[in-house]
Amino acid sequence: MAYAYLFKYIIIGDTGVGKSCLLLQFTDKRFQPVHDLTIGVEFGARMITIDGKQIKLQIWDTAGQESFRSITRSYYRGAAGALLVYDITRRDTFNHLTTWLEDARQHSNSNMVIMLIGNKRHLLIQQKKFMKKFKKESLTLIMRQMALKLALSMLLLMQHMQAGAAAVESVLLS
């Protein structure tokens, strides 16, 4: 099929953040939750239409392991954009974003567009659904998620506990 424009994009980020799943979802419109580690790079393409013009998008999925970084760097050349992916359930992948961003800026042209993607949101949604169901089935529980690292969280936790205990006591005494 003929196309008016060709754009190259690369997907970068730590290993296990879902880069290959992102490629598969975009090119084949399917989700595969488990995927083998990418060795070097994987490639996919898709035609899209914008303003009546056919555009071919080449997507290069790069390996996230440090040992493949030199291979990854060669794929920045000629890229119109990069999808910088991290796993929202793994803080370490967020912490490594600066390194990936510096690497992208150093090895690409200055006009390359970079989009940050926080992936695996579905895992947080699943967790929330599970918590709602568990709470519904366990009517006597008070459920909260928080960072106990913070003193304010501990204070809020104790306030919720006290409010719950007071409510139970009021029911028992009536």
Backbone hydrogen bonds, N-H to C=O, Kabsch-Sander energy under -0.5 kcal/mol:
donor,donor_aa,acceptor,acceptor_aa,energy
4,A,54,Q,-2.7
5,Y,54,Q,-1.3
7,F,56,K,-2.7
9,Y,58,Q,-3.1
10,I,81,G,-1.9
11,I,60,W,-2.9
12,I,10,I,-0.5
12,I,83,L,-2.6
17,V,14,D,-1.1
22,L,18,G,-2.1
23,L,19,K,-2.1
24,L,20,S,-2.5
25,Q,21,C,-2.5
26,F,22,L,-2.1
27,T,23,L,-2.9
28,D,24,L,-2.5
29,K,24,L,-0.6
29,K,25,Q,-0.8
30,R,24,L,-0.8
40,G,38,T,-0.7
41,V,39,I,-1.0
42,E,61,D,-2.4
44,G,59,I,-2.1
46,R,57,L,-1.9
48,I,55,I,-2.8
50,I,53,K,-2.2
53,K,50,I,-2.0
55,I,48,I,-3.2
56,K,5,Y,-2.8
57,L,46,R,-3.0
57,L,55,I,-0.6
58,Q,7,F,-3.2
58,Q,56,K,-0.6
59,I,44,G,-3.4
59,I,57,L,-0.5
60,W,9,Y,-2.8
60,W,58,Q,-0.5
61,D,42,E,-2.8
61,D,59,I,-0.6
62,T,11,I,-1.9
62,T,60,W,-0.7
63,A,40,G,-2.1
68,F,65,Q,-1.6
69,R,66,E,-1.7
71,I,68,F,-0.6
72,T,68,F,-2.4
73,R,69,R,-2.3
74,S,70,S,-0.8
74,S,71,I,-0.7
75,Y,71,I,-0.6
75,Y,72,T,-1.6
76,Y,73,R,-1.2
77,R,74,S,-0.5
79,A,76,Y,-2.3
80,A,8,K,-2.9
81,G,8,K,-1.2
82,A,113,V,-2.5
83,L,10,I,-3.0
84,L,82,A,-0.7
84,L,115,M,-2.8
85,V,12,I,-3.0
85,V,83,L,-0.8
86,Y,117,I,-2.4
88,I,86,Y,-0.6
88,I,119,N,-2.5
90,R,87,D,-2.0
93,T,90,R,-1.0
94,F,90,R,-1.0
95,N,91,R,-2.4
96,H,92,D,-1.2
97,L,94,F,-1.5
100,W,96,H,-1.9
101,L,97,L,-2.9
102,E,98,T,-2.6
103,D,99,T,-2.2
104,A,100,W,-2.5
105,R,101,L,-2.6
106,Q,102,E,-2.1
107,H,103,D,-1.9
108,S,104,A,-1.0
112,M,109,N,-1.6
113,V,80,A,-2.2
115,M,82,A,-2.7
117,I,84,L,-3.0
119,N,86,Y,-3.4
119,N,117,I,-0.8
123,L,120,K,-1.4
124,L,120,K,-0.7
124,L,121,R,-0.7
125,I,121,R,-2.1
126,Q,122,H,-2.5
127,Q,123,L,-1.9
128,K,124,L,-2.3
129,K,125,I,-2.4
130,F,126,Q,-2.5
131,M,127,Q,-2.5
132,K,128,K,-2.4
133,K,129,K,-2.4
134,F,130,F,-2.8
135,K,131,M,-2.6
136,K,132,K,-2.4
137,E,133,K,-2.2
138,S,134,F,-1.3
141,L,138,S,-2.3
143,M,141,L,-0.6
148,L,146,M,-0.9
150,L,147,A,-1.8
154,M,150,L,-1.5
155,L,151,A,-2.3
156,L,152,L,-2.7
157,L,153,S,-2.4
158,M,154,M,-2.3
159,Q,155,L,-2.1
160,H,156,L,-2.4
161,M,157,L,-2.3
162,Q,158,M,-2.5
163,A,159,Q,-2.5
164,G,160,H,-2.3
165,A,161,M,-2.6
166,A,162,Q,-2.6
167,A,163,A,-2.0
168,V,164,G,-2.2
169,E,165,A,-2.6
170,S,166,A,-2.3
171,V,167,A,-1.7
172,L,168,V,-2.4
173,L,169,E,-2.2
174,S,170,S,-0.9
